[in-house]
Amino acid sequence: MRAELHAEWTKLRTMPGPGWLLAGMAELTVALSAVAAAVATCGSAGCGHDATRLGLMGVYLGQAMVALLVVMAVCGEYSTGLIRISLAAMPRRTTVLAAKAGVLTGLTLAAGTVAVAGSVLAGRLLLPGSGFTPAHGYPPLSLADGPTLRAAIGSVLYLALIALFSLGIAIAVRDSAAATGIVLGLLYLFPIVIHMIADEDTQRLLWSLSPSNAGLAIQATTDAAVLPLSPWAGLGVLAAWTAAALLLGGLLLRRRDA
């Protein structure tokens, strides 16, 4: 397994783009979180906002960069024919998939940790200026606070699951445009479609099945009780989507020619 991990790391390190996408993910995540913290207002006590979710708002944009990184890394091998060389040198295809998953998840966890920590810091600095003060019932964001720590750790895990989900889809589809469309459609278009449904019961059911809506429930700290799923259960839904995508990708990788 060490040889496979080294090979996947070497391929990713020598490709143009992954480093910029990881850096862009961290920067965009922090930037959007900072904008959300600066724009939101809380004029009185009990203004109804979840300050932690506001401080981590950038994760909603950062996930797109993670998906693009994974799709580019995987589908780039198919478009150039490099996958044939990879599978000839490493014929155990399940091990190859595991190595790709290990390298991409490790990089996402590292960049995601930086992005989430920067978002929490931006929220801590900017939210008080928007009225989120102790006088209004909002202490400064701090990782020493249990719910905030859970939301931060969960956000990093969320990004890692998005990377693995994108990996499974990319391996199954093998085309960068199609894989990108499927992943981003499920993450961004599916939630929009849900809001167009009038029936509340159907809407709540689809919300519970949406990978992004359910997964980002892990960030909830003040309104978790009214959500269709608890924070960890929501992340579990995303984990189920991820497992299904990896299973599909793994089966197709074993059965198809390169």
Backbone as CSV, one residue per row, in Angstrom:
resi,resn,N_x,N_y,N_z,CA_x,CA_y,CA_z,C_x,C_y,C_z
1,MET,0.822,-1.207,0.000,0.000,0.000,0.000,0.863,1.267,0.000
2,ARG,2.038,1.173,0.623,2.907,2.348,0.661,3.315,2.780,-0.743
3,ALA,3.596,1.795,-1.616,3.998,2.129,-2.984,2.858,2.816,-3.728
4,GLU,1.637,2.320,-3.524,0.484,2.918,-4.195,0.238,4.344,-3.713
5,LEU,0.354,4.552,-2.404,0.183,5.909,-1.865,1.239,6.853,-2.422
6,HIS,2.479,6.372,-2.485,3.560,7.211,-3.025,3.308,7.538,-4.494
7,ALA,2.831,6.550,-5.251,2.557,6.784,-6.675,1.446,7.815,-6.852
8,GLU,0.366,7.678,-6.079,-0.739,8.628,-6.197,-0.316,10.027,-5.770
9,TRP,0.487,10.115,-4.722,0.981,11.416,-4.277,1.869,12.053,-5.342
10,THR,2.723,11.249,-5.965,3.614,11.766,-7.004,2.821,12.286,-8.194
11,LYS,1.808,11.519,-8.617,0.981,11.962,-9.747,0.269,13.267,-9.424
12,LEU,-0.305,13.350,-8.226,-1.054,14.552,-7.876,-0.123,15.751,-7.711
13,ARG,1.044,15.509,-7.141,1.989,16.608,-6.892,2.532,17.187,-8.190
14,THR,2.650,16.353,-9.220,3.224,16.825,-10.482,2.175,17.344,-11.458
15,MET,0.899,17.241,-11.097,-0.156,17.780,-11.961,-0.309,19.284,-11.733
16,PRO,-0.559,20.053,-12.786,-0.826,21.482,-12.585,-2.230,21.694,-12.055
17,GLY,-2.350,22.495,-11.018,-3.681,22.840,-10.544,-4.061,22.437,-9.145
18,PRO,-3.736,21.220,-8.666,-4.221,20.810,-7.334,-3.816,21.744,-6.207
19,GLY,-2.582,22.213,-6.236,-2.128,23.122,-5.183,-2.923,24.415,-5.171
20,TRP,-3.187,24.952,-6.355,-3.954,26.194,-6.450,-5.399,25.982,-6.012
21,LEU,-5.964,24.823,-6.340,-7.343,24.553,-5.940,-7.462,24.397,-4.428
22,LEU,-6.490,23.750,-3.808,-6.521,23.610,-2.353,-6.362,24.973,-1.671
23,ALA,-5.419,25.766,-2.189,-5.243,27.107,-1.633,-6.482,27.960,-1.871
24,GLY,-7.055,27.833,-3.076,-8.265,28.584,-3.384,-9.426,28.169,-2.500
25,MET,-9.514,26.870,-2.200,-10.573,26.397,-1.310,-10.465,27.050,0.058
26,ALA,-9.264,27.070,0.605,-9.074,27.677,1.922,-9.377,29.172,1.894
27,GLU,-8.894,29.852,0.867,-9.093,31.300,0.783,-10.562,31.662,0.579
28,LEU,-11.231,30.956,-0.334,-12.637,31.259,-0.595,-13.513,30.925,0.612
29,THR,-13.184,29.845,1.302,-13.959,29.478,2.488,-13.864,30.568,3.547
30,VAL,-12.661,31.010,3.815,-12.467,32.056,4.820,-13.095,33.367,4.353
31,ALA,-12.929,33.679,3.061,-13.452,34.947,2.544,-14.978,34.997,2.637
32,LEU,-15.658,33.932,2.221,-17.120,33.936,2.282,-17.598,33.953,3.733
33,SER,-16.907,33.244,4.602,-17.268,33.267,6.022,-17.124,34.673,6.588
34,ALA,-16.054,35.358,6.199,-15.835,36.717,6.675,-16.921,37.664,6.159
35,VAL,-17.299,37.513,4.891,-18.351,38.352,4.325,-19.674,38.105,5.047
36,ALA,-19.995,36.837,5.285,-21.249,36.507,5.973,-21.257,37.088,7.376
37,ALA,-20.125,37.010,8.068,-20.043,37.546,9.423,-20.157,39.063,9.433
38,ALA,-19.645,39.711,8.391,-19.679,41.169,8.335,-21.039,41.699,7.889
39,VAL,-21.739,40.942,7.050,-23.007,41.419,6.485,-24.186,41.148,7.410
40,ALA,-24.185,40.001,8.080,-25.299,39.650,8.972,-25.405,40.659,10.108
41,THR,-26.609,40.897,10.582,-26.817,41.843,11.679,-27.670,41.215,12.778
42,CYS,-27.381,41.618,13.983,-28.164,41.165,15.132,-28.405,42.390,16.011
43,GLY,-29.577,43.001,15.847,-29.851,44.262,16.523,-30.381,44.136,17.936
44,SER,-30.780,42.927,18.320,-31.343,42.767,19.652,-31.124,41.344,20.129
45,ALA,-31.375,41.120,21.401,-31.225,39.782,21.961,-32.212,38.819,21.299
46,GLY,-31.747,37.607,21.063,-32.616,36.613,20.448,-32.963,36.933,19.018
47,CYS,-32.007,37.405,18.247,-32.302,37.807,16.864,-32.483,36.601,15.940
48,GLY,-32.258,35.407,16.434,-32.607,34.215,15.678,-31.540,33.646,14.772
49,HIS,-30.357,34.203,14.761,-29.282,33.691,13.911,-28.445,32.667,14.666
50,ASP,-27.870,31.742,13.917,-26.896,30.801,14.456,-25.519,31.351,14.110
51,ALA,-24.862,31.944,15.097,-23.595,32.623,14.838,-22.530,31.658,14.325
52,THR,-22.533,30.440,14.822,-21.531,29.473,14.385,-21.710,29.125,12.912
53,ARG,-22.950,28.932,12.505,-23.203,28.631,11.093,-22.808,29.810,10.210
54,LEU,-23.060,31.016,10.672,-22.626,32.188,9.912,-21.106,32.200,9.768
55,GLY,-20.425,31.882,10.866,-18.966,31.882,10.830,-18.383,30.792,9.947
56,LEU,-19.154,29.765,9.671,-18.677,28.660,8.829,-19.365,28.628,7.472
57,MET,-20.006,29.715,7.095,-20.754,29.788,5.847,-19.884,29.471,4.626
58,GLY,-18.618,29.794,4.696,-17.738,29.604,3.545,-17.560,28.162,3.119
59,VAL,-17.842,27.224,4.019,-17.724,25.807,3.663,-18.645,25.468,2.498
60,TYR,-19.769,26.168,2.413,-20.734,25.923,1.335,-20.116,26.210,-0.028
61,LEU,-19.192,27.171,-0.093,-18.499,27.468,-1.342,-17.235,26.625,-1.487
62,GLY,-16.546,26.410,-0.377,-15.303,25.650,-0.430,-15.481,24.235,-0.940
63,GLN,-16.644,23.645,-0.709,-16.875,22.276,-1.162,-16.780,22.148,-2.674
64,ALA,-17.133,23.206,-3.396,-17.047,23.161,-4.861,-15.604,23.023,-5.310
65,MET,-14.694,23.696,-4.629,-13.280,23.603,-4.975,-12.745,22.209,-4.682
66,VAL,-13.209,21.606,-3.605,-12.800,20.234,-3.282,-13.269,19.281,-4.371
67,ALA,-14.527,19.435,-4.791,-15.074,18.572,-5.844,-14.293,18.742,-7.146
68,LEU,-13.978,19.968,-7.510,-13.228,20.216,-8.738,-11.833,19.614,-8.678
69,LEU,-11.198,19.707,-7.512,-9.864,19.124,-7.337,-9.901,17.628,-7.597
70,VAL,-10.840,16.939,-6.978,-10.911,15.490,-7.097,-11.258,15.075,-8.526
71,VAL,-12.240,15.727,-9.110,-12.648,15.378,-10.475,-11.496,15.613,-11.446
72,MET,-10.787,16.715,-11.289,-9.660,17.007,-12.167,-8.573,15.953,-12.026
73,ALA,-8.281,15.573,-10.778,-7.219,14.599,-10.540,-7.563,13.225,-11.111
74,VAL,-8.814,12.805,-10.958,-9.208,11.466,-11.396,-9.468,11.424,-12.898
75,CYS,-10.315,12.315,-13.370,-10.692,12.276,-14.784,-9.537,12.695,-15.690
76,GLY,-8.599,13.466,-15.151,-7.420,13.821,-15.929,-6.614,12.599,-16.327
77,GLU,-6.584,11.594,-15.453,-5.883,10.352,-15.779,-6.545,9.625,-16.937
78,TYR,-7.864,9.645,-16.971,-8.574,8.965,-18.056,-8.431,9.724,-19.374
79,SER,-8.487,11.034,-19.316,-8.418,11.814,-20.555,-7.032,11.735,-21.202
80,THR,-5.987,11.583,-20.392,-4.618,11.505,-20.933,-4.165,10.072,-21.182
81,GLY,-4.921,9.094,-20.690,-4.510,7.704,-20.830,-3.548,7.240,-19.760
82,LEU,-3.218,8.115,-18.809,-2.291,7.740,-17.746,-2.844,6.609,-16.888
83,ILE,-4.174,6.474,-16.821,-4.775,5.441,-15.992,-4.337,4.049,-16.449
84,ARG,-4.086,3.873,-17.757,-3.651,2.563,-18.248,-2.281,2.214,-17.681
85,ILE,-1.404,3.193,-17.636,-0.071,2.956,-17.074,-0.178,2.680,-15.583
86,SER,-1.038,3.428,-14.911,-1.198,3.253,-13.473,-1.694,1.849,-13.144
87,LEU,-2.697,1.380,-13.884,-3.268,0.064,-13.599,-2.356,-1.063,-14.056
88,ALA,-1.515,-0.793,-15.058,-0.539,-1.807,-15.455,0.542,-1.960,-14.382
89,ALA,0.939,-0.827,-13.788,1.959,-0.875,-12.736,1.382,-1.342,-11.410
90,MET,0.086,-1.043,-11.169,-0.568,-1.421,-9.912,-1.869,-2.140,-10.253
91,PRO,-1.797,-3.433,-10.561,-2.978,-4.146,-11.055,-4.089,-4.355,-10.032
92,ARG,-3.810,-4.204,-8.752,-4.862,-4.362,-7.746,-5.691,-3.086,-7.690
93,ARG,-6.801,-3.105,-8.389,-7.567,-1.877,-8.604,-8.205,-1.344,-7.321
94,THR,-8.618,-2.241,-6.452,-9.181,-1.780,-5.186,-8.137,-1.030,-4.373
95,THR,-6.904,-1.504,-4.416,-5.818,-0.825,-3.710,-5.534,0.535,-4.331
96,VAL,-5.617,0.609,-5.652,-5.425,1.897,-6.331,-6.487,2.897,-5.883
97,LEU,-7.734,2.446,-5.830,-8.813,3.325,-5.381,-8.591,3.762,-3.933
98,ALA,-8.171,2.835,-3.090,-7.907,3.178,-1.687,-6.767,4.182,-1.571
99,ALA,-5.745,4.028,-2.418,-4.618,4.967,-2.379,-5.062,6.360,-2.823
100,LYS,-5.860,6.430,-3.881,-6.384,7.724,-4.313,-7.206,8.361,-3.193
101,ALA,-8.041,7.547,-2.566,-8.877,8.061,-1.489,-8.023,8.566,-0.331
102,GLY,-6.978,7.823,0.004,-6.123,8.233,1.112,-5.411,9.555,0.862
103,VAL,-4.857,9.704,-0.333,-4.112,10.932,-0.657,-5.055,12.129,-0.744
104,LEU,-6.154,11.978,-1.460,-7.087,13.102,-1.626,-7.757,13.480,-0.303
105,THR,-8.077,12.484,0.516,-8.686,12.787,1.809,-7.696,13.480,2.726
106,GLY,-6.451,13.019,2.731,-5.444,13.653,3.574,-5.226,15.115,3.221
107,LEU,-5.138,15.403,1.925,-4.957,16.791,1.492,-6.177,17.636,1.835
108,THR,-7.353,17.077,1.647,-8.575,17.824,1.965,-8.685,18.093,3.460
109,LEU,-8.337,17.109,4.277,-8.378,17.318,5.729,-7.422,18.426,6.149
110,ALA,-6.229,18.436,5.565,-5.242,19.463,5.918,-5.731,20.848,5.504
111,ALA,-6.145,20.979,4.230,-6.611,22.284,3.750,-7.917,22.677,4.439
112,GLY,-8.783,21.698,4.687,-10.047,21.989,5.350,-9.856,22.472,6.776
113,THR,-8.875,21.920,7.464,-8.593,22.365,8.828,-8.157,23.826,8.843
114,VAL,-7.296,24.184,7.897,-6.859,25.581,7.789,-8.046,26.485,7.464
115,ALA,-8.889,26.049,6.518,-10.027,26.863,6.096,-11.024,27.062,7.231
116,VAL,-11.332,25.996,7.960,-12.316,26.099,9.039,-11.766,26.909,10.194
117,ALA,-10.497,26.702,10.534,-9.898,27.487,11.610,-9.881,28.971,11.257
118,GLY,-9.558,29.276,9.994,-9.576,30.678,9.559,-10.977,31.261,9.582
119,SER,-11.978,30.448,9.250,-13.364,30.922,9.273,-13.818,31.224,10.692
120,VAL,-13.474,30.341,11.623,-13.837,30.583,13.023,-13.162,31.854,13.535
121,LEU,-11.914,32.051,13.172,-11.202,33.262,13.592,-11.858,34.497,12.983
122,ALA,-12.212,34.438,11.696,-12.874,35.577,11.061,-14.198,35.882,11.743
123,GLY,-14.963,34.829,12.072,-16.218,35.043,12.775,-16.018,35.642,14.154
124,ARG,-15.008,35.186,14.834,-14.728,35.719,16.173,-14.398,37.209,16.117
125,LEU,-13.696,37.617,15.054,-13.286,39.016,14.947,-14.390,39.922,14.406
126,LEU,-15.210,39.403,13.488,-16.160,40.252,12.766,-17.582,40.217,13.316
127,LEU,-18.005,39.091,13.869,-19.385,38.992,14.330,-19.748,39.997,15.424
128,PRO,-18.863,40.290,16.381,-19.237,41.301,17.386,-19.569,42.656,16.776
129,GLY,-18.888,43.017,15.680,-19.174,44.274,15.026,-20.520,44.287,14.324
130,SER,-21.114,43.113,14.103,-22.430,43.008,13.476,-23.548,42.843,14.495
131,GLY,-23.214,43.002,15.773,-24.221,42.919,16.820,-24.275,41.597,17.556
132,PHE,-23.430,40.636,17.181,-23.408,39.343,17.863,-22.496,39.453,19.088
133,THR,-23.040,40.054,20.120,-22.283,40.355,21.328,-22.862,39.591,22.515
134,PRO,-22.106,39.493,23.610,-22.653,38.841,24.811,-23.948,39.489,25.297
135,ALA,-24.095,40.787,25.071,-25.319,41.464,25.492,-26.534,40.954,24.738
136,HIS,-26.325,40.460,23.528,-27.409,39.898,22.718,-27.454,38.378,22.810
137,GLY,-26.679,37.826,23.712,-26.689,36.374,23.907,-25.721,35.605,23.040
138,TYR,-24.726,36.285,22.475,-23.766,35.633,21.594,-22.341,35.867,22.101
139,PRO,-21.779,34.927,22.831,-20.370,35.057,23.213,-19.482,34.924,21.978
140,PRO,-18.254,35.404,22.020,-17.353,35.279,20.865,-17.165,33.815,20.467
141,LEU,-17.077,33.573,19.154,-16.848,32.206,18.695,-15.541,31.679,19.271
142,SER,-15.597,30.462,19.773,-14.407,29.861,20.365,-14.493,28.352,20.221
143,LEU,-13.363,27.745,19.868,-13.311,26.292,19.766,-13.342,25.627,21.134
144,ALA,-13.257,26.427,22.188,-13.412,25.884,23.531,-14.873,25.600,23.856
145,ASP,-15.764,26.169,23.062,-17.193,25.917,23.233,-17.555,24.607,22.543
146,GLY,-18.225,23.701,23.261,-18.507,22.369,22.738,-19.248,22.353,21.415
147,PRO,-20.404,23.022,21.288,-21.121,23.015,20.013,-20.318,23.625,18.860
148,THR,-19.567,24.682,19.152,-18.752,25.288,18.098,-17.640,24.345,17.659
149,LEU,-17.015,23.665,18.621,-15.967,22.699,18.284,-16.539,21.560,17.446
150,ARG,-17.712,21.084,17.825,-18.353,20.023,17.038,-18.652,20.488,15.617
151,ALA,-19.141,21.725,15.480,-19.439,22.260,14.156,-18.172,22.406,13.321
152,ALA,-17.082,22.821,13.951,-15.819,23.008,13.227,-15.239,21.669,12.785
153,ILE,-15.168,20.716,13.710,-14.652,19.389,13.352,-15.556,18.743,12.305
154,GLY,-16.866,18.882,12.502,-17.798,18.320,11.535,-17.654,18.934,10.154
155,SER,-17.340,20.224,10.088,-17.160,20.886,8.795,-15.940,20.344,8.062
156,VAL,-14.863,20.069,8.804,-13.676,19.472,8.191,-13.999,18.073,7.676
157,LEU,-14.716,17.290,8.482,-15.120,15.954,8.051,-16.059,16.032,6.850
158,TYR,-16.915,17.036,6.839,-17.835,17.239,5.709,-17.045,17.410,4.413
159,LEU,-16.022,18.252,4.443,-15.214,18.482,3.244,-14.498,17.203,2.815
160,ALA,-14.033,16.418,3.785,-13.374,15.153,3.444,-14.360,14.184,2.803
161,LEU,-15.588,14.134,3.310,-16.600,13.271,2.716,-16.973,13.731,1.309
162,ILE,-16.991,15.041,1.088,-17.260,15.563,-0.258,-16.153,15.111,-1.213
163,ALA,-14.915,15.103,-0.746,-13.806,14.636,-1.579,-13.992,13.165,-1.953
164,LEU,-14.360,12.332,-0.994,-14.553,10.909,-1.265,-15.782,10.669,-2.144
165,PHE,-16.836,11.440,-1.899,-18.030,11.338,-2.737,-17.694,11.686,-4.182
166,SER,-16.943,12.762,-4.372,-16.542,13.181,-5.719,-15.637,12.136,-6.359
167,LEU,-14.796,11.498,-5.551,-13.916,10.445,-6.073,-14.732,9.284,-6.632
168,GLY,-15.730,8.840,-5.882,-16.557,7.746,-6.352,-17.281,8.078,-7.641
169,ILE,-17.839,9.286,-7.722,-18.552,9.705,-8.930,-17.591,9.817,-10.109
170,ALA,-16.418,10.391,-9.879,-15.449,10.574,-10.964,-14.954,9.239,-11.496
171,ILE,-14.696,8.276,-10.613,-14.256,6.953,-11.050,-15.357,6.265,-11.856
172,ALA,-16.601,6.432,-11.418,-17.716,5.788,-12.103,-17.978,6.410,-13.469
173,VAL,-17.887,7.737,-13.571,-18.262,8.438,-14.801,-17.095,8.566,-15.775
174,ARG,-15.908,8.901,-15.234,-14.652,8.998,-15.997,-14.584,10.210,-16.924
175,ASP,-15.597,11.030,-16.935,-15.596,12.247,-17.759,-15.701,13.447,-16.827
176,SER,-14.796,14.403,-16.973,-14.729,15.511,-16.022,-15.981,16.381,-16.052
177,ALA,-16.509,16.664,-17.242,-17.694,17.514,-17.339,-18.899,16.832,-16.702
178,ALA,-19.081,15.548,-17.010,-20.221,14.822,-16.448,-20.093,14.661,-14.941
179,ALA,-18.909,14.316,-14.471,-18.695,14.139,-13.034,-18.907,15.441,-12.283
180,THR,-18.382,16.536,-12.830,-18.568,17.841,-12.197,-20.042,18.213,-12.144
181,GLY,-20.755,17.970,-13.248,-22.182,18.284,-13.282,-22.974,17.486,-12.269
182,ILE,-22.663,16.196,-12.127,-23.389,15.359,-11.177,-23.128,15.809,-9.742
183,VAL,-21.860,16.000,-9.409,-21.513,16.363,-8.027,-22.076,17.734,-7.672
184,LEU,-21.811,18.732,-8.499,-22.283,20.084,-8.179,-23.804,20.178,-8.268
185,GLY,-24.403,19.386,-9.141,-25.858,19.364,-9.205,-26.472,18.851,-7.917
186,LEU,-25.908,17.789,-7.370,-26.416,17.245,-6.114,-26.154,18.186,-4.944
187,LEU,-25.028,18.893,-4.990,-24.675,19.776,-3.875,-25.416,21.111,-3.911
188,TYR,-25.679,21.633,-5.100,-26.249,22.976,-5.200,-27.639,23.017,-5.850
189,LEU,-27.862,22.243,-6.904,-29.148,22.296,-7.595,-30.233,21.545,-6.831
190,PHE,-29.899,20.399,-6.273,-30.870,19.608,-5.532,-31.515,20.417,-4.406
191,PRO,-30.751,21.155,-3.576,-31.387,21.966,-2.528,-32.330,23.040,-3.081
192,ILE,-32.018,23.593,-4.243,-32.888,24.604,-4.836,-34.208,23.973,-5.264
193,VAL,-34.119,22.803,-5.870,-35.330,22.097,-6.300,-36.216,21.779,-5.106
194,ILE,-35.622,21.430,-3.978,-36.390,21.098,-2.786,-37.268,22.270,-2.359
195,HIS,-36.733,23.478,-2.448,-37.493,24.659,-2.028,-38.666,24.959,-2.964
196,MET,-38.667,24.362,-4.135,-39.768,24.587,-5.075,-40.963,23.676,-4.806
197,ILE,-40.802,22.723,-3.911,-41.878,21.772,-3.606,-42.770,22.356,-2.520
198,ALA,-44.060,22.349,-2.758,-44.997,22.986,-1.837,-45.295,22.125,-0.615
199,ASP,-45.370,20.825,-0.800,-45.731,19.937,0.304,-44.606,19.897,1.339
200,GLU,-44.907,20.256,2.584,-43.884,20.364,3.615,-43.293,19.010,3.990
201,ASP,-44.124,17.984,4.032,-43.615,16.662,4.390,-42.635,16.148,3.338
202,THR,-42.984,16.327,2.078,-42.079,15.920,1.001,-40.807,16.742,1.032
203,GLN,-40.956,18.026,1.322,-39.794,18.905,1.389,-38.830,18.479,2.495
204,ARG,-39.376,18.148,3.665,-38.523,17.701,4.775,-37.850,16.368,4.463
205,LEU,-38.573,15.476,3.777,-37.986,14.194,3.415,-36.820,14.380,2.453
206,LEU,-37.035,15.189,1.410,-35.968,15.422,0.439,-34.804,16.178,1.076
207,TRP,-35.125,17.096,2.013,-34.062,17.805,2.728,-33.189,16.799,3.463
208,SER,-33.827,15.815,4.071,-33.089,14.803,4.822,-32.232,13.923,3.921
209,LEU,-32.600,13.830,2.636,-31.854,13.005,1.697,-30.805,13.799,0.917
210,SER,-30.857,15.117,0.992,-29.913,15.962,0.259,-28.526,15.864,0.887
211,PRO,-27.504,15.514,0.120,-26.169,15.364,0.717,-25.630,16.646,1.339
212,SER,-25.880,17.789,0.710,-25.348,19.039,1.261,-26.192,19.547,2.423
213,ASN,-27.519,19.552,2.279,-28.373,20.017,3.368,-28.177,19.165,4.622
214,ALA,-28.242,17.849,4.438,-28.089,16.955,5.579,-26.691,17.053,6.167
215,GLY,-25.686,17.053,5.310,-24.315,17.093,5.803,-23.973,18.359,6.557
216,LEU,-24.456,19.497,6.064,-24.140,20.773,6.716,-24.957,21.000,7.977
217,ALA,-25.877,20.095,8.299,-26.561,20.180,9.592,-25.585,20.037,10.746
218,ILE,-24.396,19.504,10.455,-23.377,19.351,11.488,-22.958,20.713,12.039
219,GLN,-23.217,21.795,11.296,-22.829,23.135,11.747,-23.850,23.770,12.681
220,ALA,-25.026,23.199,12.798,-26.095,23.812,13.592,-25.764,23.749,15.083
221,THR,-25.933,24.877,15.755,-25.688,24.918,17.204,-26.875,25.467,17.986
222,THR,-27.727,26.274,17.341,-28.861,26.845,18.073,-30.213,26.382,17.532
223,ASP,-30.258,25.906,16.288,-31.533,25.504,15.698,-31.568,24.021,15.360
224,ALA,-30.677,23.246,15.964,-30.576,21.825,15.631,-31.876,21.073,15.927
225,ALA,-32.601,21.507,16.952,-33.808,20.785,17.358,-34.915,20.871,16.318
226,VAL,-34.912,21.915,15.488,-35.990,22.083,14.513,-35.628,21.514,13.143
227,LEU,-34.413,21.039,12.980,-34.001,20.473,11.710,-34.549,19.052,11.566
228,PRO,-34.766,18.599,10.329,-35.263,17.234,10.138,-34.321,16.168,10.667
229,LEU,-33.020,16.476,10.733,-32.024,15.526,11.218,-31.130,16.191,12.251
230,SER,-30.642,15.418,13.196,-29.663,15.933,14.146,-28.331,16.139,13.417
231,PRO,-27.429,16.929,13.979,-26.160,17.213,13.285,-25.394,15.968,12.850
232,TRP,-25.173,15.025,13.758,-24.393,13.844,13.397,-25.165,12.919,12.463
233,ALA,-26.477,12.840,12.629,-27.286,12.034,11.710,-27.212,12.613,10.296
234,GLY,-27.216,13.948,10.189,-27.090,14.576,8.882,-25.774,14.243,8.219
235,LEU,-24.689,14.282,9.012,-23.388,13.916,8.446,-23.385,12.435,8.053
236,GLY,-24.148,11.631,8.786,-24.270,10.223,8.432,-24.931,10.014,7.082
237,VAL,-25.899,10.874,6.740,-26.532,10.792,5.419,-25.502,11.038,4.326
238,LEU,-24.672,12.052,4.506,-23.616,12.318,3.523,-22.648,11.141,3.458
239,ALA,-22.335,10.547,4.605,-21.458,9.383,4.616,-22.071,8.223,3.829
240,ALA,-23.399,8.075,3.900,-24.073,7.025,3.143,-23.976,7.296,1.637
241,TRP,-24.183,8.551,1.231,-23.999,8.924,-0.174,-22.569,8.610,-0.615
242,THR,-21.617,8.927,0.229,-20.205,8.711,-0.089,-19.894,7.230,-0.237
243,ALA,-20.394,6.426,0.691,-20.163,4.985,0.619,-20.763,4.393,-0.653
244,ALA,-21.966,4.853,-1.008,-22.611,4.354,-2.220,-21.811,4.743,-3.471
245,ALA,-21.322,5.981,-3.507,-20.542,6.436,-4.660,-19.239,5.658,-4.779
246,LEU,-18.555,5.441,-3.654,-17.300,4.690,-3.683,-17.537,3.234,-4.061
247,LEU,-18.626,2.651,-3.582,-18.939,1.272,-3.944,-19.193,1.151,-5.442
248,LEU,-19.988,2.082,-5.975,-20.264,2.071,-7.408,-18.978,2.270,-8.206
249,GLY,-18.192,3.276,-7.807,-16.945,3.533,-8.515,-15.989,2.350,-8.445
250,GLY,-15.895,1.730,-7.269,-15.006,0.592,-7.113,-15.428,-0.595,-7.961
251,LEU,-16.734,-0.873,-7.999,-17.223,-1.992,-8.812,-16.959,-1.761,-10.296
252,LEU,-17.229,-0.547,-10.761,-17.002,-0.245,-12.175,-15.519,-0.232,-12.505
253,LEU,-14.695,0.202,-11.585,-13.246,0.210,-11.823,-12.728,-1.214,-12.001
254,ARG,-13.278,-2.153,-11.244,-12.823,-3.544,-11.319,-13.332,-4.243,-12.582
255,ARG,-14.519,-3.859,-13.066,-15.145,-4.597,-14.156,-14.840,-4.032,-15.553
256,ARG,-14.507,-2.732,-15.597,-14.301,-2.123,-16.914,-12.824,-2.114,-17.295
257,ASP,-12.591,-2.021,-18.594,-11.240,-1.790,-19.083,-10.874,-0.340,-18.809
258,ALA,-9.586,-0.086,-18.700,-9.121,1.279,-18.461,-9.386,2.155,-19.676
